Amino acid sequence: MAAVQDPQPLDESEAERLREEHDRLARAVATRTSIDDVRRGAYASFLCVVSAGLAAKFAWDRWGWGPHRAPIRFRIPLLFFSALVLALASGAVAAWAFRRARRLMRAEDRDFARLRELRGRLGIEP
């Protein structure tokens, strides 16, 4: 473990500049906006699972094993395709939300580390 060096005394203009940066970062990390994207991704993932299950059920009803009535005429399986499109779209939204949340979390962690460094440098936190 490296020894912690005593902070060098700061002149007034540098201390003021560091304090302004500290206050700006404190406001920025006060709310973690990445949590909203995680929530959005969780909702979209749930919708993806439900709609994929519906698509599988509609596909089974149409093409699965068992007795079938002879179709009178060719029909497009609209319920299956609509559930499939919904599943794919919500899966894409979930992937986008989780990737954005991960990117925002990295930035928030970087800002928080800088905030802790500034607090130590300013003598606010040991």
N, C-alpha and C positions, 0 to 999 in steps of 0.2 A: 504494500500500500504506500503510495507516495505521500510524502510529508506536505502538509498544507502550509503554504507560504503566507506570511502576514501581508495583508493588502497594503499597497503603498498608499500614502495619503493622497487624496484627490484635491486638485485645485477647484475653486468654486465653479468655474465655467464647465469643467468636465463633469463635476458632480451634478450640476443642473441638467446637462445634456443626458447623462445617464438616468437621472430621475424622470425626465420627460419620456425617455424610451421605456423605463420601467412602468410608468403609468399607462402608456399606450399599450404595452404588452399585457398588463394586468386587465385592462378593459377587453382586450381581444380574447384572452383565455378564460374570461369569466363565464362564458357560455360555450359549450362544446357543440358546435353545429353539426359535427359528424354524426352525433347520436340521432339526429332527425333522419339522416340518410340510412342509417342502420334500421331504424323503425320502418321507413318506407320500403326498404329491401325485404324486411321480414313480412310485411303485409303482402308484397308482390309475390314472395315465395309461397306463402300460404295459398294465395289465389292460383298460382301456377300448379301446385299440387292438387287442389280441388278440381280445377278445370282439366288437368291431365287425367285425373280419375274419371271425370265425366266423358272425356273423349274415348278413353279405353272402354267404358261401359257402352257407349253408343256404337263403337266399333264391334264389340262382342255381340251386341244385339243384332247388328247387321250381318256380320260375317262369321260369327262364332259357330261352334258345333251345335248340333241338335236339329230338331225338325224345323223346316222353314216352309212358309207358304210360298207358292210360286208367285213372283211379282207379276202384276198385271202389265206394268210398263216400267221402263227404266226411270229411276228416280235418283236424284243427286242427294247424298247423305248430308243435308245442310246442318243438322245438329252436330254431327261428328266434326265437320270442317270448322264450324264456328267455335266449338270447344277447343279444337286443336289450335286454331289461330289465337284464341284467348290465352291458352297455355304458353304458346311460344312468345307472345307479346309480353305477358307478365313475367316470364323467365328472363327476357331481355331487360325489362325494367329492373328486376331484382339484381341482375348482374351489374347493370350500370350503377345502381344505387350503392351496392357493396363496394365496387371499385372506387367510386367517388368518396365514399366514407373512409376507405383505407387511405386514400390520398390526403384527405382533410385531417385524419388522425395523425399522420406523419408530420404535417405542418403544425398542428396543435402541440404535438410532443416537442417539436423543435422550438417553438415559441415558449413553451413552459420551461424547457431546459435553459434557455436564454434568460428568462425571468428569474429563475433560481440563481443563475450566475450573477445577474445584476443585484439581486437582493443581498448576496454575499459580499459583493464588491462595495455596495453602499453601506454595509453594516446593519442592514435591516434584519437579516437572518444569519445566524452563525454558520 
